[in-house]
C-alpha cells in the first residue's frame, strides 16, 4: 500500500524526539522537505500529516462526517470537558445551535461598545502607569482586555484577570500540550505526580471562577440576551437548556479559547508592527482619516488595511496552529489509503507558510490580503478559524474585536521592538516563548 514519506527516525520510538524537543519546527521542516503528505511514527502509532488545501477540504468539509476529534484531544477534555471545541457528532450540532444567535450581525454590533470602552480603559491605564522605560507587557495586557470583553459581552460579568489566573491558564495549557502533542507516553492524569497535582489544582482554581460566573448569572440575570442566558434558556423551542455540567464545559471553553486566541493574535500583530514601522504608519494613516472622534462599529468598513494586518498576522501565527482528527472508516487522501481509526493531523501554521501557496512565506506582508489578491487565493489555503461545518462560530466577533483594538492602540501609541526574535511556543494555542514586551511612545 502506498504510504507517505517519513523523515529520518530513531529506532523503536520513531519521531517522538522531534515532537518532544521542537514540534513546531519539526513539522515545518518535515513538510518543507517531504511535501504535502508525511507519515510520522511514534512507537506503533502512525500519524498521517497533510499540508495541502485539497486534503484540508476533504477532511474538514467534503468527508467531515467520517472524521471525529483525535485521541489527542483527550487531555483537553480534562479541562474543557465536552464543550463545543471537543465535542463531536449530533451533540456538537446541538451545542452549536446555542451559539448562533449570540454571534449574529446585530449581536456583534452591540458588543463593539464594550470593545471600545475596554480599549479606552486599557490605554488610559497605560498612560497612567507608564514608567521611564516606556515598556508594556503586551502579552498580559492583551489577555486582560480580551478576557474583560468576553466576560462583559457573553456572560455580562467583569472578570478580574489577576496574576493567579494568568499562571493557572498557562499551566493547564502547557500540561495539555505536553500530552496532546509533545509526549503522549506519560503517566495517567490521575497519578499523583507533581505535574499532575499542579494541573488539577489549577483546574480547580479555574473551576471556581467558572462556577462563580454561572452562580452570579442565576442570582442576578441583568442581561437575559447574552450567551450564558441562552445556554440556560434557549429561544429555540426544540432546544433544552444546558445542565450544570454542560454549562460548566461551555463556559470553560469560551473562557479559555475565546480570549486566549484573540489575545495571542493581537500580541503577535503588535510585535510585527513594532518591527515594521512602514506598515505601522499605514495602519495609522488609515485610522487618522477617520478623525479624532471615537471609533464605531461602522468604521470596520473603513479599516480595511488594519483587517489585512490581522489576517497576515494569523497567516504567520495562526491562533490554533494544529488540528487532529481520526477517521471512522477507511479513506483516501491525496492518493494515500488511510486505514480506519488512523490519526490524521493538519497544521494551519505549516499550511500558511507553504511556499506553494504563499510565496516568500516568511515575510510579513499585509498586501497579500488586499481585495484583489484575496479573490485569487486558493480555497482552504488560509484556515485561521478552521474550515467546513466546524468553522469557528465566533470568527466575526473576533475580527471585529481585534481590528478595533489594534486601530485604537496604533492611533494612541507608536510601538517598537529591538530585541532578539521571539519564538513560538507549542501550546494548544500559539503563544510566544516568554511574554512580548514592547517599547511604546505616545503619539
Secondary structure, DSSP 8 states (H G I E B T S, - for coil): ----B----BTTTBTHHHHHHHHHHHHHHHHHHH-SEEEEEETTEEEEEE-SHHHHHIIIIITGGGEEE-GGGHHHHHHHTT-TTT--HHHHHHHHHHHHGGGSHHHHHHHHHHHHHHHHHHHHHHHHH--TT-EEEHHHHHHHHHHHHHIIIIISS-----HHHHHHHHHHHHHHHIIIII------TTS--HHHHHHHHHHHHHHHHHHHHHHHHHH--S-TTSHHHHHHS-SSTT-----HHHHHHHHHHIIIIIHHHHHHHHHHHHHHHHH-HHHHHHHHHHHHTT-SS---GGGGGT-HHHHHHHHHHHHHS-SS--EEEEESS-EEETTEEE-TT-EEEE-HHHHHT-TTTSTTTTS--GGGGSHHHHHT--TTS--TT--GGGS-TTHHHHHHHHHHHHHHHHHHEEEE--SS---EEESSSEEESS--EEEEEE-
